[in-house]
Every structure is written in C-alpha cells, then in structure tokens.
Amino acid sequence: MEYLQYTFFRNALAGIIIISIAAAVIGTYIITRRMVSITGGVTHACFGGLGLGYYLGISPVATAAAFAVISSLGVEWIAGRYKVREDSAIAVIWSLGMAIGILFVFLTPGYVPELNTFLFGNILTITVGDLWLFAGFTALLLIFFLIFRHTIIACSFDRDFAKVAGLPVKFINYAMTVFVAVSVVLTIRLIGIMLLLAMLTVPILIAEVWCKRFMSIMFMAMAISLGSSVGGLFLATVIDVPCSAIIVLLQIAVYAVARLSADIITRRLVQ
C-alpha cells in the first residue's frame, strides 16, 4: 500500500477505475449490437490521427479523436447509405487509418517517443488533466445512458422493432457510435491499441456466462472490470511488468474459470 503515497500511482488508480466503468457501459452496448469488429476498425483507424498529430506538431490525442469519430460515423453512413456490409466498410476504414498513420509517422522528423505508449499503453503516465477528461466523458456517457436507457436497449437487441415502434434509432446509433469512438481514444492511453478490445469485450463475455439481462450484464461487467483492472495494476507494480498485459491476462483467466464452472454446473444439472 505504500505505492499510494505516489501521485502518479494514485492518478493511475483513479484513471483505471473511471475508464473501467465507461468500458463496461460501452462494452455491453457493442457486444449486444455485435459491433466488436467496428470497434477494432476504429481502434486501428485512429492510428492515422496519431501520426497526423505528431507530423503537424499538435495534440495526437485530439487528432486521434477526430479520426476515430469521423471513421466510426463513416462506417455507419456507408453501411446505411450504400447498403454496404459493415465488415466491408470497416476493412476500408481500418486500412486507410493504418496507412495514413504509418505514412505520417515516417515523415515526422526524428523519433516519436510516445508512440509505444499509444500502441502498448502506459497507465502510470496518466495526468490530472487526463483524469478530468476521463471523468467528464464518463459522466456524460452515464447521463446519456440514463436518459435514453430503454431506447438504447431496444436498439441494441432489435433495430427493426425499434424503428417500427417509432424510436429514434438513427440518433441513438450515431450518438453511441461517437461515444464508442471517443472511448477508444481515451482508453488507448491506458492499455494501448493492441489490448484495447480485451478491455471492452472480455468483462462482458464473463458477465454473459451468468447474466442474461442487459442491465445485469452491464453491472456485473463493471464489477469484473474494476476488480481485474485494480488487481492488475497492483500486481504489475509489485512484480514490475507491463500493467496492460497483466490486466488482460487476469480477465482471460477469470473468463476461463467462469466458462469451466458454468459447464460443470450445467452437466451436473443435466445428470
């Protein structure tokens, strides 16, 4: 517990708690809507924004956020406007973002020191400014979710029924897509592009083993995400290894235990 006397560790702990809450809400939505692939596409597309930010000498987080929002809205628009399959549109956005990122990183004079932070994550570099940004985003996400909770759930499970019922399906889809994009960018600083998808999906998959209702899955995923993230942070600090890897390994281990225990219980009930 002596690590708590250090400001950088307290910032990392607060940041990972806030983002774990946001990741559980966003993750439940993308799993229910089967949007995992679009999240992966946006994650890699924002690499183009990082490269452009470094090349222009401006905030790479801001340019990555712009790329993430534009690419996510672009996928929704292309799929809806031209009746293109979402996975096909995602492939184009994914490739374009990575190509632009590689190009501008190569053209940037000198070495890009923070690039590994965005690729692999470094929770211990979170600042007070990052905390306020994370907290503001999470508060806005929770307020939006509370206001449109029933509509979001309806759109997640059956968009056609929601349209027939007169619900604002298009507004909800675009709004949640923007939230997903911004969440991707903010979470990059925590666990990096390579391990981001695990943070947004594995806790929800664990919760789905035991829960079937949207809200139950979300709250259980939130608890799992918080427990694994905080536990991973302390464990990684003690044994001096990358925190992001430990968090994901813990979550995968919990998922394996949950799945095995559920299978054992099911077999016993059948017998």
N, C-alpha and C positions, 0 to 999 in steps of 0.2 A: 504493500500500500504506500510505500514511500515515494513511488512514482507520481502520486497525486500532488506532490508539492511542486512539480514542474509545470509551468504554464503550458508548454507545448503538448504535454500528455493530457492535461485537462481539456485543452481545445480538441484534441483528437477524440477523447472520450465523448465529449458533448456532441461533436460533429457526427460521429458514427451512430449515436443514439437518434439524432434528428433524422438523418438520412435513412436509417433502418425503418423508421415509421413511414416516411414517404415511399420508400421502396416497397413496403408491404401493400400500401394502397394502390400504387401504380402496378405492382406485380400481379395483384389479384385481378385487376382490370385486363391486363394484356394476356394473362393466361385464360381467362374466361372468354375473351374475344378472339383467342387464338392469334395473337399479334406478336408472338415471340420473334418471328422472322423479321417483321418490320422494325422491331426494337434493335435487333442485331444490325440491320441495314443502316439505321440512323446512327448507331454507335460508331460504325466504321465511316459513315459519310461525314461525321463531324471532324474526322481527322483532316479533311480538306480545310476546314475552318481553322484548325490549329496551325497548319502550315502557312495559310494566308496571313494569320495574325503575326506569326514570327517574321515573315517576309516584310510585312508593312511596318513592323515595329510597334504594333498596338496590342491590346489585351487579347491573347489567344483564346481565353475563356469566352469573351464576348463574340468573337468571330465564330468560334465553335458552336456557340448557342444559336447564332444566326443561321449557320449551315444546318444545324440539327432541326430547327423549326421549319426552315424552307424545304428541306428534304422530306421531312415527315408529312407536311402538308402537300408536297408534290406527289408523294405516293398515293395519298388519299384522293387527290384531284385526278391523277392519271387513271387510277383504277375506276373512279366513278364516271369520269367524262368520256373516256375512250373504251370502257369495258375491258381494260387490260387486267389480267390476273395480277393480284398484289405481289406474288412472289417474283413475277417477271419485272414489274416496276421496281421492286426492291433491289433486284440484281443490277439494274442500270444505275440507281442512286448509289448503291454500295460501291460499285466500280468507279464511278465518277468521283466520289468523295475521296477514296483512297488515292486515285491517280493525281488529283489536284494537290492533296496533302504531300505526297512524295515529291511532286514537281517543285512546290514552293519551299519545302524543307531543303531540297538540293540547291535551290537558288539562293537561299538565305546565307549571307556571308558568315564564315566562322562556324563554330559548333553550337548546336541548340541544346543547352544544358538541361532544360526542364522537360525535354521530350519523353524521357524514360518515366517521368512522374505521371504523365498522361497515359502512357502505354501500360505501365505496371502498377501505378498507384503509390502514394506515399502519405499515409494518414497523418503522420507526425508533422507534416508541413502545413496543416490547416491553421489559418489565422483567425483572429477575432472577426475580421471583415467577412471571411468565409462563413463563419457561424451565423452572423446576422443574415447573410444571403440565404443560407440553408433554412434558417428558422422562418424567414419571410416566405419563402417558396412553400414550405411545408404547411404553414398556417393558411396560405391562400388555397392550397390544394385541399386541405381539410374543410375549409369553409365552402368551397365549391362542391365538394362531395356531399356535405351535409344538406346543402340546398337542393341539389339535383340527385340525391341518392336513389330514389325509386326509378327515375328516368335512366340513370346510368346503368343500374342493374338490368332493367328491361332491354336497353340497347345492347348490353353485353351478351345476353343469352339469346335474344331473337330480335334482330333489327327489323325484319319484315313485319312482325306483330306490332312492334313499337310504331312503325310508320302507319299501319292501319289504325292504330289507336290514337293517332294524331299527335304523337310525342315529337319533340324537336330533335330527331335523330341526327340530322346533319350537323346541327350546332354542337351536340354532345360529342359526336365523333371528332370534329375538328378541335374542340376545346381539349378533350382528353388526349388527342394526338400531340397538341402543343405541350401539355403537362408531361407526357412521356418524353418528348424531345428535351425539354428543359431538365427533367430529372436525370436523363442520360448524361448531359453535360456536367451537372453538378456532382454526380456520383463518380465521374471519371477521376476527380482529384482524390477520391477515397480509395478505390480499388483498381483503377485503370481500365482501359478499353478491353483488355484481354479477359478480365474476370468480371466485368460488369453484369453480363447476362445471368451469371450464377446468383448474384445478389438479388436480382429482380424475379427469379423464377424458382430457385430451389426451396426457399422457405414456403412458398405457396404450394409446391408439389408435396412437401411434407404435410402441410395442413390438410390437403385434399385426401390424404390417406385416412384421416379421422373425421373430417367435416365435409358436409355436402352443401350447406347454405353459404351464399356469398359473404354475408357479414361475419359468420363464424369462421370461414376460411381466412378472411382478412385479419381478424383479431388474433387468431392463432398464429398466422404467419408473422404478424407483428411481434408477438412474444418470442417466436423462434428466431427471427432476425435479430432482435435485441440481444437475446441470450448468446447466440453464436458470435455476434459481432463484438460484444463487450468481452466475452470469454476469449475470443481470438486475439483481441488487442492485448489483453494482459498476458496471455500465453506467449504471443510472439515477442513481447517486450522482454519477458523473462529468459526465453531461450535464444533471443537475438536472431530472428528470422523474419522475412517479409510478412507483414500482418495480413495483407490481402490473401496470400496463399493459405495461411492458417484458417482464416475465416471461411473460405470456400471448402477447405478440407473438412472442417467441423460440420458444415452444413451437409456435405455429401455423406459424412459418417452418420449423422442424425437421420438423413433420408433412408440410408440403407437399413438402419436399425428399425425405423418405423415401418418400412415395407416388409421386412422379415417378420417382425412381430405381428403385423396385420395378417400376413399369410398363415402364420402359426395359429392365430386365433380363429381364422376362417376355417382352417382344416379341422380344428377341434369341434367347432360348431357343426360342421357337416357330418362328422363321425358321431 
